[in-house]
Amino acid sequence: MNKKESRLRRARKTRAKLAELKAVRLAVFRSNCHIYAQIISGCGSKVLASASTLETDMRARMPNGGNKAAAAEVGKLIAERAKAAGIETVAFDRAGFLYHGRVKTLAEAAREGGLKF
């Protein structure tokens, strides 16, 4: 089993539980160069809000999207967009990534922005 398969195996359990609860989830994906966050509806078929380091205004402010500062900015931005969409409570889906580093920074910034999870 390689690194990606191990991560997806860890993510499968969490996603199954969140689908069972029909919870709105904050899904995070981390690559070497960027970080992405989406708020997905309880049924899992609709993206309600999204933010990433690939957006043009984010790239202008943060030339390097693969660090903790960029993750904090994405966390604040996703919290703002969620509040604009009327969402206050989400379930955190870290997609099998360890709750450490950029994933942890994004989660803390989203909490500071007003999201509850």
C-alpha positions as CSV (number, residue, x, y, z in Angstrom):
1,M,0.0,0.0,0.0
2,N,1.5,3.3,-1.0
3,K,1.2,6.7,0.7
4,K,-1.9,7.9,-1.4
5,E,-3.8,4.6,-0.8
6,S,-3.1,4.8,2.9
7,R,-4.5,8.4,3.0
8,L,-7.6,7.5,1.1
9,R,-8.2,4.5,3.3
10,R,-8.1,6.8,6.3
11,A,-10.5,9.2,4.6
12,R,-13.0,6.6,3.6
13,K,-14.1,5.9,7.2
14,T,-14.6,9.6,8.0
15,R,-16.5,10.3,4.8
16,A,-18.8,7.3,5.4
17,K,-19.7,8.6,8.9
18,L,-20.3,12.1,7.6
19,A,-22.5,10.8,4.8
20,E,-24.5,8.8,7.4
21,L,-25.0,11.9,9.5
22,K,-25.9,14.1,6.4
23,A,-23.5,16.7,7.8
24,V,-22.3,19.7,5.8
25,R,-18.6,19.2,5.6
26,L,-15.5,21.3,5.2
27,A,-13.3,19.2,2.9
28,V,-9.6,20.1,2.7
29,F,-7.1,18.9,0.1
30,R,-3.4,19.6,0.3
31,S,-0.8,19.3,-2.4
32,N,2.8,20.3,-2.4
33,C,2.2,23.7,-4.0
34,H,-1.4,24.6,-3.0
35,I,-4.2,24.0,-0.5
36,Y,-7.9,23.8,-1.3
37,A,-11.0,24.0,0.9
38,Q,-14.6,23.3,-0.1
39,I,-17.9,23.3,1.9
40,I,-20.0,20.5,0.6
41,S,-23.7,19.9,1.2
42,G,-25.0,17.1,3.4
43,C,-26.0,15.0,0.5
44,G,-22.5,15.4,-1.0
45,S,-23.7,16.6,-4.4
46,K,-23.3,20.3,-4.2
47,V,-20.3,22.6,-3.4
48,L,-21.7,25.5,-1.3
49,A,-18.4,27.5,-1.0
50,S,-14.8,27.1,-2.0
51,A,-11.4,28.8,-1.6
52,S,-7.9,27.9,-2.6
53,T,-4.5,29.4,-3.2
54,L,-5.0,29.1,-7.0
55,E,-7.4,32.1,-7.1
56,T,-6.0,35.1,-8.8
57,D,-6.3,37.5,-5.8
58,M,-4.8,34.9,-3.5
59,R,-1.8,34.4,-5.9
60,A,-1.3,38.1,-6.0
61,R,-1.1,38.3,-2.2
62,M,0.6,34.9,-1.6
63,P,3.0,33.9,-4.3
64,N,3.8,30.6,-2.5
65,G,0.6,28.7,-1.8
66,G,2.3,25.8,-0.1
67,N,3.0,27.3,3.4
68,K,1.2,27.9,6.6
69,A,0.5,31.6,5.9
70,A,-1.3,30.7,2.7
71,A,-3.3,28.0,4.6
72,A,-4.3,30.6,7.2
73,E,-5.5,32.9,4.4
74,V,-7.6,30.2,2.8
75,G,-9.1,29.3,6.2
76,K,-10.2,32.9,6.8
77,L,-11.6,33.1,3.2
78,I,-13.6,29.9,3.5
79,A,-15.1,31.1,6.8
80,E,-16.2,34.4,5.2
81,R,-17.7,32.6,2.2
82,A,-19.5,30.1,4.4
83,K,-21.0,32.8,6.6
84,A,-22.1,34.6,3.4
85,A,-23.8,31.4,2.3
86,G,-25.5,31.1,5.7
87,I,-23.5,28.2,7.1
88,E,-22.1,28.3,10.6
89,T,-21.6,24.7,11.6
90,V,-19.6,22.2,9.5
91,A,-17.9,18.8,10.0
92,F,-14.2,18.9,9.3
93,D,-13.1,16.4,6.6
94,R,-9.3,16.4,6.4
95,A,-9.3,13.7,3.7
96,G,-6.9,11.4,5.5
97,F,-4.2,14.1,6.0
98,L,-2.7,14.3,9.4
99,Y,-4.1,17.1,11.6
100,H,-0.8,18.9,11.6
101,G,1.0,21.8,9.8
102,R,-1.0,23.4,7.0
103,V,-4.2,21.4,7.6
104,K,-4.2,22.4,11.3
105,T,-3.5,26.0,10.4
106,L,-6.4,26.2,8.0
107,A,-8.8,24.6,10.5
108,E,-7.7,27.1,13.3
109,A,-8.1,30.1,10.9
110,A,-11.6,28.9,9.9
111,R,-12.5,28.6,13.6
112,E,-11.3,32.1,14.2
113,G,-13.3,33.3,11.2
114,G,-16.5,32.0,12.9
115,L,-17.0,28.4,11.7
116,K,-17.9,25.9,14.3
117,F,-16.7,22.3,14.1
